[in-house]
Amino acid sequence: MRDQLFGAMLQSIIDGTPEKAAELAQRALADGVDPLEAVNRGFAMGITFAGEQFGCGQMFLPDLLAAAEAMKAAMRILEPEMLKRGSQRQTLGKVVLGTARGDIHDIGKNLVATILAASGFQVFDLGTSVTPDQFVAKAKEIDADIVGVSALLTTTMAGQKAVIEALDRNGLRPRMKAIIGGAAVTPKWAAEIGADGYSRNALDAVELAKSLMGRAAGEGKALA
Ligand code: B1M
């Protein structure tokens, strides 16, 4: 039964039908499906498949855009529930998050933001195509613990390096930690640019952020 639902979710993304995707997300919540499981086993499989089809020329940009719209429609329903489930009165640390300069992919970054927030971090999401100066300004303003840069394109991965260099130039590291992620990013790249950490997905990003804060879950400082 669940497999059927996950299959329908995947299909709604491939078909690029936001109404259907939203309806399936609602149904999942009504049926007691964990929202993160709905993303991982349903909707994200659909967007990954769409990307593969696009990559090998079987799908065109308008179809990919429609798939992304459907994905966003599902996420709009699921994200508040993920936040609610993780809601707590503690903060494990302050994270400035954004997508690298020139990059407008934000589905994965938004998922990372949601899961971090649901896990107890205070997240300051700067959105997409964020310049190194914008990262630095926000990190200074809120006295961030962690700065996270997402990049989905091989061309925008250079933006991750630029943010780390800007943090260093402004004397913000090693006090602040820099983490990176995104489909094209590898641990090798993270080591090469001197990032403090890399994570493959949103759940790993939480573990990484916690370990960088040197705190186990539940040991955070109280919110002011
Ligand atoms: Co684009 N796109 N896209 N795209 N797109 C990719 C990335 C691509 C691999 C598709 C392909 O060719 N197979 C390819 C990149 C090739 C490359 O450089 N290696 C590509 C291309 C080429 C492009 C354009 C250049 C196409 C064009 O215009 N000709 C263009 C670029 C626009 C730009 O940014 N300047 C473009 C545009 C778009 C859309 C607008 C249509 C849409 C984005 C919509 C949006 O985000 N608002 C889109 C989409 C949807 C994709 C794919 C299909 C899916 C990305 C996604 O949302 N995945 C993607 C193919 C793919 O990745 N398989 C593709 C689901 C998401 C949950 O996963 O984002 O990987 P992901 O995030 C994960 C992890 O990576 C990790 O955790 C997340 C959750 O688990 N993670 C982090 C991410 N950020 C992290 C940060 C962290 C830690 C972990 O710490 C800070």
Boltz pocket constraint, residues with backbone or C-beta under 6 A from the ligand:
constraints:
  - pocket:
      binder: B
      contacts: [[A, 44], [A, 47], [A, 48], [A, 50], [A, 51], [A, 52], [A, 54], [A, 55], [A, 56], [A, 61], [A, 64], [A, 65], [A, 68], [A, 98], [A, 102], [A, 103], [A, 104], [A, 105], [A, 106], [A, 107], [A, 108], [A, 109], [A, 111], [A, 112], [A, 147], [A, 148], [A, 149], [A, 150], [A, 151], [A, 152], [A, 153], [A, 154], [A, 155], [A, 179], [A, 180], [A, 181], [A, 182], [A, 183], [A, 184], [A, 198], [A, 199], [A, 200], [A, 201], [A, 202], [A, 203], [A, 205]]
      max_distance: 6.0
